[in-house]
């Protein structure tokens, strides 16, 4: 017997989230909460199934078991919320550590990206176009004309990414100075609209 067989009974008792969890990778953890709520002899599928079967013979016990299953589902949801809260806290701590890091690569990769784009790629495209126009080479001019849409899209995307990086770095510096999160552009617009009302 496995937790999948117990899951069907638990879903039937009005605890669909817990029942679904029993059939998933966290079935053992959900089964432990269910076993405790039912007062099963052990946190195994067989013991929980036996507790459910015994309760179905008596109408009063069946109602109590349904209540216990729903209570176990509430405990399961609370456990998931706590796990999510801990995960968010860990991610935030990691992000703060990265922002405060003095790692050379982290500090220099955005400026290097900007320098490479503005000092190498854009002048490179301009030099190829200028050389083709200066020499009057039709194949170069036609090739660049045929690729103009792709080149413009590529350069626009690269500068768009650079703009996001610059904006993000500015927000990081402001957050480091103030010690708090800096609101995004959307947050500023929402705040302005709320102030007007």
QUIHU-V380429 format. One record per run of one state. SS is the DSSP state (H for helix, E for strand, L for the rest). FROM is the first residue (numbers start at 1). LEN is the number of residues. If there is no record, write none. Layout:
# QUIHU-V380429
ss = (SS;SS)
from = (FROM;FROM)
len = (LEN;LEN)
This chain:
# QUIHU-V380429
ss = (L;H;L;H;L;H;L;H;L;H;L;H;L;H;L;H;L;H;L)
from = (1;3;13;16;23;27;39;45;57;59;100;104;136;138;147;148;179;185;197)
len = (2;10;3;7;4;12;6;12;2;41;4;32;2;9;1;31;6;12;1)
